[in-house]
Amino acid sequence: MFYRVLTLLGAVLFVIALFGLLWLFCRRFLQRHGVVDQLADRTSVLATWTFAGVAIGLVFAGVGALLLGPWAFYRTLRGHDVAISDAAAMWWGLGIVLAALLVTGSGFAAFLYLVGAV
């Protein structure tokens, strides 16, 4: 029973880490593209919608996160008037989502290994 609670708490922490990574990558993206006005607010909105796309994509199909996450990133980015092409916005969204999922997933796999769940 203890390991189940530990695994559940670990999973919650890794969901928080996933959002944190998405937020950090979105902030770096916006800074790289010259956004300085209301950077914190724009970062939060972009990361929140990207996270929502990833979460919905993971619930309905595991690979759906790689479709809905970048799409949510692209749609939200269009509202921020960042000077970037549509194709580049989709590729950036895919890269951000993929990087955040890989870091979080490998960290969670290592966590499960350490607690003996695997």
Residue pairs with C-beta under 8 A, 6 or more apart in sequence:
3 115
3 116
3 117
6 115
7 112
7 115
7 117
10 108
10 111
10 112
10 115
11 108
14 104
14 107
14 108
14 111
17 104
17 107
18 51
18 54
18 100
18 101
18 104
19 47
19 51
21 99
21 100
21 103
21 104
22 47
22 50
22 51
22 54
22 96
22 97
22 100
23 43
23 44
23 47
25 96
25 99
25 100
26 43
26 46
26 47
26 50
26 73
26 96
27 39
27 43
27 47
29 46
29 92
29 96
30 39
30 42
30 43
30 46
30 80
30 82
31 39
33 82
33 83
33 84
34 83
35 42
35 80
35 82
42 80
45 76
45 80
46 73
46 76
46 77
46 80
49 72
49 73
49 75
49 76
50 69
50 72
50 73
50 76
50 93
50 96
50 97
52 72
53 65
53 68
53 69
53 70
53 71
53 72
53 73
53 97
54 65
54 68
54 69
54 72
54 97
54 100
54 101
55 65
56 64
56 68
57 63
57 64
57 65
57 66
57 67
57 68
57 69
58 64
58 65
65 97
65 101
66 94
66 97
66 98
66 101
69 93
69 94
69 97
70 90
70 91
70 93
70 94
70 96
70 97
71 90
71 93
72 93
73 89
73 90
73 92
73 93
73 96
73 97
74 86
74 89
74 90
74 93
77 84
77 89
77 93
78 89
82 89
84 92
109 118
112 118
